[in-house]
Amino acid sequence: MARSPRPAAPKAEDPVLVKAHETPQKALEEIRGDYRAWTKNLTDSSFQLSLGLLAANWAAFQEVGDLVNNPGAKWSVILVVVGLLVNLIGALVLSEMLRRRHFYAEADLARWACEHAAAPCGLDDPWPSTHSLDRSAYALRIAKVVFPVVSAVLFLCALG
């Protein structure tokens, strides 16, 4: 099967060519803003689903004995509570890590400026964050999905 010829590369003066971002910095700022918005959305959705699962378990099983005697319902509630605790403790740990990073920067602004100047562009370097902070945040994002999703599956199994 013959391939169709490649379209000609557009010319720089072609008025149809408009970049979505004026500069690479603006593109980076948009990605950073989107990341913050989506991680906030993840946190909010995880919390709302967790509360909804607690309410659904109580509505479906009404009596503590009925809930405790149904393994799916019992583990659904346990996972929601554990997930909420993990998220609360994780938020504390991350906020403390960020606080220490902030104080590290303010303690020696010249060192911070040197680190900024030395930070490689485009490589897998988390600066101004740290690898530890990034790994912790990633683990917390995973927990925000796994605990309520598994809890929801257990709740649906308990109904059925």
NUTOR-199813 format. One record per residue (C-alpha): residue in one letter; residue number from 1; x, y, z. Coordinates in steps of 0.02 Angstrom, whole numbers, plus 50000, padded with zeros to 5 digits. Layout:
# NUTOR-199813
{residuo=A	num=NUM	east=X	north=Y	up=Z}
...
# end
This chain:
# NUTOR-199813
{residuo=M	num=1	east=50000	north=50000	up=50000}
{residuo=A	num=2	east=50074	north=50166	up=49947}
{residuo=R	num=3	east=50090	north=50303	up=50073}
{residuo=S	num=4	east=50018	north=50471	up=50034}
{residuo=P	num=5	east=50149	north=50606	up=50015}
{residuo=R	num=6	east=50192	north=50708	up=50168}
{residuo=P	num=7	east=50110	north=50878	up=50171}
{residuo=A	num=8	east=50228	north=51022	up=50139}
{residuo=A	num=9	east=50295	north=51105	up=50295}
{residuo=P	num=10	east=50202	north=51266	up=50330}
{residuo=K	num=11	east=50297	north=51426	up=50297}
{residuo=A	num=12	east=50342	north=51542	up=50439}
{residuo=E	num=13	east=50246	north=51685	up=50359}
{residuo=D	num=14	east=50088	north=51580	up=50347}
{residuo=P	num=15	east=49956	north=51680	up=50446}
{residuo=V	num=16	east=49868	north=51520	up=50501}
{residuo=L	num=17	east=50015	north=51473	up=50613}
{residuo=V	num=18	east=49981	north=51540	up=50787}
{residuo=K	num=19	east=50062	north=51464	up=50939}
{residuo=A	num=20	east=49952	north=51434	up=51088}
{residuo=H	num=21	east=50082	north=51512	up=51203}
{residuo=E	num=22	east=50188	north=51665	up=51174}
{residuo=T	num=23	east=50339	north=51594	up=51266}
{residuo=P	num=24	east=50398	north=51429	up=51340}
{residuo=Q	num=25	east=50380	north=51510	up=51513}
{residuo=K	num=26	east=50196	north=51545	up=51481}
{residuo=A	num=27	east=50171	north=51364	up=51425}
{residuo=L	num=28	east=50257	north=51304	up=51584}
{residuo=E	num=29	east=50148	north=51418	up=51690}
{residuo=E	num=30	east=49992	north=51347	up=51608}
{residuo=I	num=31	east=50048	north=51168	up=51640}
{residuo=R	num=32	east=50089	north=51212	up=51820}
{residuo=G	num=33	east=49918	north=51293	up=51843}
{residuo=D	num=34	east=49830	north=51144	up=51764}
{residuo=Y	num=35	east=49928	north=51026	up=51875}
{residuo=R	num=36	east=49878	north=51122	up=52031}
{residuo=A	num=37	east=49696	north=51129	up=51977}
{residuo=W	num=38	east=49687	north=50943	up=51938}
{residuo=T	num=39	east=49774	north=50890	up=52099}
{residuo=K	num=40	east=49652	north=50999	up=52196}
{residuo=N	num=41	east=49511	north=50918	up=52098}
{residuo=L	num=42	east=49582	north=50747	up=52141}
{residuo=T	num=43	east=49585	north=50792	up=52327}
{residuo=D	num=44	east=49408	north=50861	up=52323}
{residuo=S	num=45	east=49338	north=50714	up=52224}
{residuo=S	num=46	east=49424	north=50587	up=52336}
{residuo=F	num=47	east=49354	north=50669	up=52493}
{residuo=Q	num=48	east=49178	north=50684	up=52420}
{residuo=L	num=49	east=49178	north=50503	up=52362}
{residuo=S	num=50	east=49239	north=50447	up=52533}
{residuo=L	num=51	east=49099	north=50540	up=52622}
{residuo=G	num=52	east=48975	north=50473	up=52495}
{residuo=L	num=53	east=49032	north=50295	up=52527}
{residuo=L	num=54	east=49013	north=50316	up=52715}
{residuo=A	num=55	east=48837	north=50383	up=52690}
{residuo=A	num=56	east=48794	north=50247	up=52563}
{residuo=N	num=57	east=48853	north=50109	up=52680}
{residuo=W	num=58	east=48749	north=50178	up=52823}
{residuo=A	num=59	east=48597	north=50203	up=52711}
{residuo=A	num=60	east=48609	north=50027	up=52639}
{residuo=F	num=61	east=48644	north=49934	up=52801}
{residuo=Q	num=62	east=48564	north=50053	up=52930}
{residuo=E	num=63	east=48610	north=49949	up=53082}
{residuo=V	num=64	east=48788	north=49936	up=53148}
{residuo=G	num=65	east=48768	north=49748	up=53166}
{residuo=D	num=66	east=48712	north=49729	up=52984}
{residuo=L	num=67	east=48861	north=49832	up=52925}
{residuo=V	num=68	east=48987	north=49740	up=53035}
{residuo=N	num=69	east=48919	north=49569	up=52986}
{residuo=N	num=70	east=48937	north=49605	up=52801}
{residuo=P	num=71	east=49123	north=49589	up=52756}
{residuo=G	num=72	east=49109	north=49698	up=52601}
{residuo=A	num=73	east=49022	north=49839	up=52692}
{residuo=K	num=74	east=49137	north=49826	up=52843}
{residuo=W	num=75	east=49295	north=49834	up=52736}
{residuo=S	num=76	east=49221	north=49972	up=52630}
{residuo=V	num=77	east=49199	north=50081	up=52785}
{residuo=I	num=78	east=49370	north=50031	up=52854}
{residuo=L	num=79	east=49456	north=50077	up=52690}
{residuo=V	num=80	east=49368	north=50245	up=52683}
{residuo=V	num=81	east=49420	north=50287	up=52861}
{residuo=V	num=82	east=49599	north=50227	up=52831}
{residuo=G	num=83	east=49605	north=50325	up=52668}
{residuo=L	num=84	east=49547	north=50483	up=52755}
{residuo=L	num=85	east=49678	north=50457	up=52890}
{residuo=V	num=86	east=49815	north=50427	up=52761}
{residuo=N	num=87	east=49764	north=50586	up=52670}
{residuo=L	num=88	east=49762	north=50688	up=52831}
{residuo=I	num=89	east=49931	north=50623	up=52889}
{residuo=G	num=90	east=50000	north=50640	up=52712}
{residuo=A	num=91	east=49943	north=50822	up=52704}
{residuo=L	num=92	east=50031	north=50855	up=52869}
{residuo=V	num=93	east=50191	north=50771	up=52811}
{residuo=L	num=94	east=50192	north=50862	up=52644}
{residuo=S	num=95	east=50155	north=51030	up=52724}
{residuo=E	num=96	east=50300	north=51003	up=52845}
{residuo=M	num=97	east=50417	north=50954	up=52703}
{residuo=L	num=98	east=50365	north=51112	up=52609}
{residuo=R	num=99	east=50386	north=51218	up=52766}
{residuo=R	num=100	east=50563	north=51152	up=52789}
{residuo=R	num=101	east=50601	north=51184	up=52605}
{residuo=H	num=102	east=50536	north=51362	up=52624}
{residuo=F	num=103	east=50645	north=51393	up=52777}
{residuo=Y	num=104	east=50793	north=51314	up=52688}
{residuo=A	num=105	east=50772	north=51440	up=52547}
{residuo=E	num=106	east=50749	north=51589	up=52662}
{residuo=A	num=107	east=50896	north=51541	up=52774}
{residuo=D	num=108	east=51021	north=51577	up=52636}
{residuo=L	num=109	east=50953	north=51671	up=52486}
{residuo=A	num=110	east=51123	north=51673	up=52401}
{residuo=R	num=111	east=51133	north=51483	up=52409}
{residuo=W	num=112	east=50954	north=51473	up=52343}
{residuo=A	num=113	east=51000	north=51587	up=52197}
{residuo=C	num=114	east=51152	north=51479	up=52159}
{residuo=E	num=115	east=51046	north=51321	up=52161}
{residuo=H	num=116	east=50922	north=51405	up=52044}
{residuo=A	num=117	east=51062	north=51453	up=51924}
{residuo=A	num=118	east=51135	north=51277	up=51931}
{residuo=A	num=119	east=50969	north=51184	up=51911}
{residuo=P	num=120	east=50965	north=51098	up=51742}
{residuo=C	num=121	east=50824	north=51139	up=51623}
{residuo=G	num=122	east=50719	north=51000	up=51549}
{residuo=L	num=123	east=50797	north=50859	up=51648}
{residuo=D	num=124	east=50724	north=50751	up=51783}
{residuo=D	num=125	east=50771	north=50873	up=51919}
{residuo=P	num=126	east=50631	north=50923	up=52035}
{residuo=W	num=127	east=50711	north=51087	up=52092}
{residuo=P	num=128	east=50645	north=51190	up=52182}
{residuo=S	num=129	east=50560	north=51037	up=52254}
{residuo=T	num=130	east=50655	north=50880	up=52305}
{residuo=H	num=131	east=50646	north=50699	up=52250}
{residuo=S	num=132	east=50580	north=50654	up=52422}
{residuo=L	num=133	east=50442	north=50784	up=52413}
{residuo=D	num=134	east=50393	north=50730	up=52238}
{residuo=R	num=135	east=50387	north=50545	up=52284}
{residuo=S	num=136	east=50283	north=50582	up=52439}
{residuo=A	num=137	east=50160	north=50688	up=52339}
{residuo=Y	num=138	east=50146	north=50550	up=52207}
{residuo=A	num=139	east=50110	north=50418	up=52340}
{residuo=L	num=140	east=49977	north=50529	up=52417}
{residuo=R	num=141	east=49893	north=50556	up=52248}
{residuo=I	num=142	east=49888	north=50368	up=52221}
{residuo=A	num=143	east=49812	north=50343	up=52394}
{residuo=K	num=144	east=49678	north=50471	up=52354}
{residuo=V	num=145	east=49622	north=50360	up=52210}
{residuo=V	num=146	east=49653	north=50184	up=52275}
{residuo=F	num=147	east=49567	north=50193	up=52445}
{residuo=P	num=148	east=49399	north=50262	up=52385}
{residuo=V	num=149	east=49396	north=50158	up=52225}
{residuo=V	num=150	east=49428	north=49994	up=52317}
{residuo=S	num=151	east=49302	north=50047	up=52449}
{residuo=A	num=152	east=49172	north=50079	up=52314}
{residuo=V	num=153	east=49202	north=49908	up=52237}
{residuo=L	num=154	east=49183	north=49826	up=52407}
{residuo=F	num=155	east=49023	north=49923	up=52439}
{residuo=L	num=156	east=48950	north=49868	up=52273}
{residuo=C	num=157	east=48998	north=49687	up=52312}
{residuo=A	num=158	east=48916	north=49703	up=52482}
{residuo=L	num=159	east=48753	north=49754	up=52401}
{residuo=G	num=160	east=48751	north=49611	up=52288}
# end
